[in-house]
Each structure stands twice: as structure tokens, then as C-alpha cells.
Amino acid sequence: MAERIRLGMVGGGNDAFIGAVHRIASRIDGDYDLVAGALSSTPEKSKASGEALCLAPDRTYGDFREMAIRENRIKGGIQAVSIVTPNHMHYPVAREFLKRGIHVICDKPMTSTLPDARKLVKIAHENDALFVLTHNYTGYPMVRQAREMIAAGELGEIRLVQVEYAQDWLTEDVEHTGTNKQSEWRTDPEKSGAGGSTGDIGTHAFNLASFVSGLELETLSADLQSFVPGRRVDDNAHVMLRYKGGARGMLWCSQVAPGNENALKIRIYGTKGGLEWAQEDPNYLWYTPFGEPKRLLTRSGAGARDVANRVSRTPGGHPEGYLEGFANIYSEAARAIRAKMAGDPIPADVVFPSVEDGLKGVAFVDACVRSSVRDAAWVKLA
């Protein structure tokens, strides 16, 4: 049995939702051991979080730079690091670990600014370390199947891409109540970047549409709103998409849509048929060949294919979802990391969002902001 990969974490301390998600995902398939961390913005909070996670005191750091330097030098230091900080810290943290050859698994969006994203691509290419971006929805089995079906031409020439991600948790001005730490930094452009809903969930929708369809975006027209008075970033966006080759699309992301929790949905239509998938019902993929009845394809059940079965863990009818999708990104990263450590090529079937995907996501947010301030003018991704 392969040894577990020694994992560190930056951010994700006590009461941090996404840090706990990443830790669970890393453990599901037994590929990683969390052995070190700089878990909070202060040494005191980091120490308390390290104690709660049973990390050794000398492997719990008050500063991510100190962690990167020491872990690179000591015997048995970390081989990969998970970055689960607010967006503005992704770039400086990733830079410190990548330049020391430590593999990076980073939450999205990749950076808070486009210049930082470009610099990070350069750093990743210059160093012998992997950069994995956790667009976890690409890890869902039936998303993988939809992607394969489109690549195989089963929908024919793609004409239409409809994707949306709707939430309601920012319907009111919660960021100024002092009761929701997540809302405070996610609506602060100094920490989140220029995009609000576009950066937080719009990047997921954009990445999912690109991943499944295989299309490359050419231009977009975005209408961004900040419906809550005083909010400094967008909380709703309608984006029209023009893809290379002639396909058209629409993307809606909103965090002020009452009745929606995490309603990520995608529909893709071609000359031969259509596909529909919804994140809140992720084990089902609806497939409609043109002129025929709609067909229900189920994970690990009727109609499931090898590409979906490879990243499934339980028999059909036993739901898998958010945590397992995250775990698939971590397990794919583990296969790639082990191949790199062995000096072998990364297996051809390993799939995870890359540093280039991260750059496209940040460029998407940048283009949305540029378009919206010009009254929804059509713009290209920078």
C-alpha cells in the first residue's frame, strides 16, 4: 500500500467551514495525513486550532512563510499543502510553497486579482510542483459522464449552454451584523477581489460549463448588481456568453435569491440531443436524444459508464455528493503527486482543475466587471 501523502494546511482553523470540508475530503480515500498547519491569521488562534486537530506543537505555525521554510527543510516535511484562506491570501501562500517544490491544492478562485493569477501561472510552470484548484463540482461522477458524452459527440455540435448557481444567504445585509464571518470577507473587495457573487459562485458555474462542454469562451456581456444597499461587490449577475465555434450561453449567479441554497444547474443542448444536471440532485443525469423520450442515467446504476464508476464509491441508490466530489479532486491530486514523486508520467485519466483553469476563472470575473461598468458591453477575457 502506498504511503500517505504528508499534507499541510494554511487557513481552515476552528469554525472555518471550508477548512473542515477539505480535511474530510483528504481523508475519505486514505491518501493523506494532515501533519502541519498555519491555521489562522494569529499565532494564538493557529495554536488553538492545531491542538483541536491533534497536530504536534512544533508543526503548528503562526505564519505560513515560517511553515513553508521549515517544512521544506525538516525530515518528513509536508509534500503538499491545502490553501483554504480568504481569496486575497491564495497568491502569496501558493507562491511560498510552489517555489519550494511543495504541491499546492488551493480553494477557488485561484487569486483575487488578474495580475496575481498571471504571476502564479508563471511560478507554477517554473517549479516542479503541481497546482490543483478545487472546483469540486468537476469531481461529481455524472458530471464526468456528461463531459465524456459531449466529447464523444453524442450531443452533436453544441449550440446552447445554460448554467446557473443561485443562493439566498446574502439576501440581507448580514456582513454588518457581526454574526457571520464568512459574509464579512466575502463582501470585502480587499479580500474577495472585485467580484462578489461572480467570484464566489460564478466562477464555479463558469468552470463547470467549460469543463462539461469543452468549449472555450470568446466574449461575454455582463450585467452585475449589488442589490443590498452599501454592498461593495456584486450579489447578482446575468452574463451572456459567446463561445468559439458559434455556441451561445447564459450564466446566472445570485446570492440574493430567496429559496435557493446551493442551486447549481447546467443544461447543454446540441444538434443531436441535450443533457441536464443539478448539484442538489447530483446522482442523476438527464439525457434526451433529439426526438426520443428523456432518459434518466443514475450514478452506479443504469446508464452509468466507466468514467463515472471510477470515481464512485457506493452502489446506486446510496447518494454521493458534495464531500465525495471534493474527495475525488483530492484523490486525483494524490495520483498525480505520487506519479511526480516516482518520476512517472501522470496517468492519462487523472482529471483536476489546473492553474490554467484558475487563470481563466479570474479572467472571467475581471471580464464581467469590465463589461458591467460599460453598460454590459461585449468584452474578451484578458
Disulfide bonds with the S-S distance in Angstrom:
none
